[in-house]
Structures are given as C-alpha cells and as structure tokens.
Amino acid sequence: MLITADAVVCMDPLRRVLAPGWVRVTGAEITAVGSGPPPLHSVEEPVRHAGVLLPGLVSAHQHTVDSLLRGAAVPGTFLGWLLDTQYAGVAALTPEQLGLATSVAVAASLSGGVTTLVDCWGIDHGTDAGRALAAAEASLEAHRRSGARVLFARMFAEHAPDAWHARPGFPIGRVLAPAAVALDQVVTLAARHHRSEQGRIRVGPSPELGELCTPGALRDALALAGELGVPLPLHLCASPESRAAFGPADLAAAGILGPRLLAAHCTAVDQHDVDELAGAGVAVAHCPTSNLALRGAVTPVAAFRRAGATVGLGLDNGSLNPRLDLLGEARAAVAASIGRRDPVTTDDVLAMATIDGARTVGLDHLVGSIEVGKRADLVLLDTGGDHWWPHDSVAEAVVGQSRVTDVRTVLVDGRAVVEDGRCRTLPIDRDDVLEAAATSRAVRGHG
C-alpha cells in the first residue's frame, strides 16, 4: 500500500514533517518513507491519500467498561463518583454487556485515531470471581475483534479505609478481593491472551490505588508485570487525600518505585515528588479532562518533562470524558498547563499523544512514529475543512484546529480498522447499548 499526504508528521527523532510526503506499507510494516512526489508504483498497489498522515495515537490510561455511563451525572467528590457512579454502574451489567461497553469505548477511541490503549479494567470483583473472569474474557474478545493494540491491565484492590466502608451508597466491599485471587486471574488471562493476535494484545496486573493494597501485593504485582514484560499501571496522587495516604515515598518503601511504573494523574505532587518519580524512571499518564470533571488539580506536565519523565495522555473514564477524543485531550492539556502558568506547547502534547505515549507503554520500538521498520499504525486526516486554514505549522493545526471527524482512516498493523470515519471492526447495535445503559442507570447510586 502506498499512502501519499500533503504532510507526513513523522514524530521521529528529527521531528520531520514531510510536505508533501509518502509512506509505503508492506504487510504490517512501514517499509519506506519519503518526501516529494511518490515513487513509481504498480497499478495493482493500493493508493490512499491524506491531508495529514500521523502515527497512531496512544491512550496511556483508560477504563473501557464504563463507556455506557457516558452522560451520567458526576457527583462532587471523587469517592462519590468512584462508588456511586462508576462501580454501581458497572455492577448492574452482565459480562456480555461489559464486553459491549468495551466495544463502545474502543470503537470511539479508534475513530478518534487511537491505535494503542492501556485498558485499566475493573468491576465489582469482590461480588463474584466467576463473573469477573467472564466479563474480562468478554472485554478481551472485544479488544481482539477491534484490531487495536492494547495492554489489558486487570485492576485490583484489597482493603479500604473505615470511612469508605461507613459511607452510604454503593458498598466498597463489593470491589475488594484478595490480591492473590486477582493475580491468579491475571495469570489465567495471560495464559490465554498475552501477546496474542501477532502481539497486539498484552495482559498484566494493575493495583487500583497504592493505598488500597498491601506492600506485599504491590511487590507481587510488580514481579508479575516483570515476568510478562509489561508496565505496571496504577493511580497515584490524584488528590491531596490520596497523596497523604500513599505517595512516592510509599512506593519506595514498598519496593516498587522504578521504571516499570505507569502512574496516572499525579496531580497532588510537589517538586520533590516530581523529582523522585522522574529520577526513578516512572512514566506519567496525564488525563486533563477527567481531572477537570472531578474538580481536581492539574498534573504539572512541564515540570515532569523538565525532570526527565516521560508523559503520555489518557482518555480515562467515559463517564468523566465522554468524547473519547485524544487530540481533544491534547488541546485540553495545553489549556490546563496555561492555567498552571507553566505551559506546554503543541509540539509537546503531540509527542505525548504519539511517541512519548508509546514510550510510557514500552512500545516505542514498534509504534509512535512513522519510521521504516515500525508497525503501520497510521492515522489519515482530512484537511479539507475550512477550520484547518490558515495555519502556521502542521503540528499546531493538528492539535489546535483538527476535529475528531477529520479522522477518516485508521490503520493498525497495516489493516484498516476505521474507514470513512467509522470503526469497521466493531459493529455495535444501538438498541443493545441503550438497553444496557438503561439497566445501569436504574441502579446507579442505590448500592
């Protein structure tokens, strides 16, 4: 396949923009990249054209099972949202409906140009281990059919503060389960799915919050992630309360502070925390839209980048970020950083959405840039709309002026998973979606 473009945004070490440019794809791989007119090609070779050609985008932190909660009212507190919206909402769904929720989230993400995502997957595990395993299988089947590249990170939590148990609403006990049970499920799922689909699907563990796990469980999770060769995602310092309960020093005390960690949010941190995390090689997933939805602080992205940390972008929860638009998330990251008076640039956030995002998930040798030998994970944008013109640079226009509807074609491993702006690998019945969403809505907030 030959792809020509008015501009190829390579995101390679030289940050080349080839205008015009072209890319040749052979099978699943990029085999040639060039500038100027395209090379001669046979009449049998398929040819596509893009206004702008991008590397596939990376969502470094996401939860797919709550996509059917989009449009839900968000309570004023993190705990109210987590229990009475998030967990109450997914507890009402069958394994098949949870698989549908994953399909909805992944289809929307692919249609926005995301080709790789970290799915931090969690439901009310403490209720029924068999249901949890069946639901995980249903979500993994959705990922398999989607054609997307995924780290399926099965979350777990063991214990919670007394105040969490005492509050009215959805009981936290339905979420908690022994870490050994969760990690055994990860082993089971990994035996069936890890590195399947030509390596597209990876499986690993994910402690939900450090303060909800014992140090021993955290070490066991890190060891398992190491055996599987995957990052260890977790939520870290997402609020002052969470920072007080479990911060970077607690990671070090537990023996897990290091380069395998992928820490989401990191909003309630000071410069010492930033330096400690960056110095240990911890990667950060920035989720500005969901932070704002919960009235939270802003991740100090510029400070993390100055300290040497790799920072990616995450779409997080559909109930907090219903658009599931990663280029929109890049715009939000720029705006949020201006509010901190420590701004990042459009070039910075485009890197966070592509090559730096790939680094956070340990896949930068395969994806994240348009280079010979890398996988053909590519996004073709239509730049015919009036909103594109004029612009000073292609990178600024991609971040600042594009719309999600400009994504016309998305390739993963050279295969078209989005055509004409629609995901073609995950046909979704709207009636099924509405029925499942109504089921969830009926019980949400009632325990």
Sequence and secondary structure as in RCSB ss.txt:
>XXXX:A:sequence
MLITADAVVCMDPLRRVLAPGWVRVTGAEITAVGSGPPPLHSVEEPVRHAGVLLPGLVSAHQHTVDSLLRGAAVP
GTFLGWLLDTQYAGVAALTPEQLGLATSVAVAASLSGGVTTLVDCWGIDHGTDAGRALAAAEASLEAHRRSGARV
LFARMFAEHAPDAWHARPGFPIGRVLAPAAVALDQVVTLAARHHRSEQGRIRVGPSPELGELCTPGALRDALALA
GELGVPLPLHLCASPESRAAFGPADLAAAGILGPRLLAAHCTAVDQHDVDELAGAGVAVAHCPTSNLALRGAVTP
VAAFRRAGATVGLGLDNGSLNPRLDLLGEARAAVAASIGRRDPVTTDDVLAMATIDGARTVGLDHLVGSIEVGKR
ADLVLLDTGGDHWWPHDSVAEAVVGQSRVTDVRTVLVDGRAVVEDGRCRTLPIDRDDVLEAAATSRAVRGHG
>XXXX:A:secstr
 EEEEEEEE  STT  EESSEEEEEETTEEEEEEESS     TTS EEEEEEEEE EEEEEEE TTGGGTT    
SSHHHIIIIIIIHHHHTS HHHHHHHHHHHHHHHHHTTEEEEEEEE   TTT HHHHHHHHHHHHHHHHHH  EE
EEEEEE     HHHHHSSSS GGGT   HHHHHHHHHHHHHHHTTBTTTTEEEEEEESBGGGS HHHHHHHHHHH
HHHT  EEEEE  SHHHHHHS HHHHHHHT  STTEEEEE  S  HHHHHHHHHTT EEEE HHHHHHTT     
HHHHHHTT  EEE  EETTT TT  HHHHHHHHHHHHHHTT    HHHHHHHHTHHHHHHTT TTTSSS  TTSB
  EEEE   SGGG S S HHHHHHHT  GGGEEEEEETTEEEEETTEESS    HHHHHHHHHHHHHHTT  
